Amino acid sequence: MDNAVHTSGASTQGTASGAPLDPDHPMELVCPAGTPAALQTAIDAGAHTIYFGFRNRTNARNFPGLNFNEEEAARAVETCRKHGVKPLIAINTYADAEDDAIWKRAVDCAADLKAGGIIACDIGLVSYAAKTHPDLPLHLSVQASASNPEAVKFYHEAYGVRRVVLPRVMSVPEIAELTAAVTPVETEVFVFGGLCVMAEGRCSLSSYATGLSPNKDGVCSPASHVRYEQDGDVMVSLLGDFTINRFDAGETAGYPTLCKGRFSSDARTGHLFEDPMSLDATTILGDLRKAGVKAVKVEGRQRGKAYVAQVVRSLRDAIDGKTDASRSSGTTHLMEGLGHTEGAYRRDWR
Amino acid sequence: MADASGLTPLILAGQLARPIPLSFMRRLAAPVFRRWVATWSGPLSNRLCDQTGILSIRPVGWPLCFDLHVGEQGPGSVSITLERPEDSVPTARVTATPEVLLKLMAAEDGPDGDGAFFSRALHIEGDTGLVMAFRYAIEDTGLNLHTLKNDLPRPFIRALEVSTRRLEPVHDRFSRDLAKMQELLLSPVRSEIARLNTRLKRLESAGTGPRRAKVVSRKELANG
């Protein structure tokens, strides 16, 4: 992907259509939390909704030392309630065919805690949640990759799904068309953070290299298989047995994922799938609002409090009309590869 | 965030401290470390309970490093020792200039390790899982320079505050002077590298021009 690349810390001018944000009808800001401390930071920074996951394979950020045990999750739900913030629990991996106990347990726990909803992708698990806990609001995860009205309507009619997180492959006009077609189902889109290779829920690159799957184990490039080596001033990143990148001295780095790797062929060496950079759709918030999008989401449960504080504050100010949303968020120093893109929303690479 | 290359005042200070015996430094640090471990090992263990190994924090140019021993005395246990980098055999290593490490640890919102890593100011080697878990643990418990400072005996805190206040402007001035000096010293080398790069590119482009098809005889074809 080689689209709308901005690597300077300076703001980027212009929006897709220049649609203004209406402060009287703000979009819901959905923010990540990997730890209770990050959750408190998100609340303080102005999150409307916070999503987090349990410490196991049931969520797509199953990293060492990250996430919430059941006790912490209970406290997190309570804290959110106290501050008028909606807590969502991400159970966004696919259950094992032979044993889905931990996934069902996660759904039961979220229901017992009276969370504001769960974000799920496994159709069996969505069905289980709908039957067992009919009062538990269901959001369809981006991992389900539902990108047409038929798919969204099916999830709504069969299981009562209230909101769908759209895959990051759609342009703003496509989002507007789908949103209008699936009413009353709400649409939510990512506006900030890491970008995937646009095969969400279906990507097997990490599984190929490590045997562990982002979709089933919750680990894209599991830490146990990631290694960095210094070769003089050059940083080499390895995933399993594969060298996936070499960063020269002074060159900015990205996540150690195969999709951001650099590959060599006879013709050239370069990023085959996508460049290492972050999504920042701050400049098109007005267009997304106009497209009928109900909620905008920040990726990054694996990121720290500094990221959560600065990104959430910046987006909240833009949504509330306190800052000029036609300018980018000024958070380039927090971004992967220190560069940003508006991704598929603009699609100006076509 | 500064790159891990280039001289900084604290790197030079570290070099000047090289003659100080490690045993003396250890004796000096021991009561502070004991206090920190007593206060923080419990809270940290929540996010470190699945980890074992030694995480070595290495300020560039310093004659010593901080080795955190995780899980040696049971799940989630943490202890800390001062080591010579050449003698330390860690499971994971985090390396940055002392300035970058201090800045990360002093940040009000917690260290943005990812940003520092993306900018190449911070280097990670070895067990990535241990580094990640440690980072989440210190962030979640609120461990940073300010809280660590507050765990010190009161006279130490006062002395530290006074010296920090006085040394900060000196450090900033010295950083600027050092940067200028390095720029002056390195500019001839950079010019030479740029010249060689241009020459190399020219040679490469000359070598990748369209090749004329080779005429092959029937005899050559028959011989493969």
Interface residues (C-beta under 8 A of the other chain):
Chain A: G34 T35 P36 A37 A38 T41 F63 P64 G65 L66 A223 S224 V226 R227 Y228 E229 Q230 D233 M235 F247 A249 G250 E251 T252 A253 G254 Q302 R303 G304 K305 A306 Y307 V308 A309 Q310 H333 L334 M335 E336 G337 L338
Chain B: M1 D3 S5 R47 L48 D50 Q51 A107 D109 G110 P111 D112 G113 D114 G115 F117 F118 S119 R120 H123 I124 E125 G126 T128 G129 L130 M132 A133 F134 R135 Y136 A137 E139 D140 T141 G142
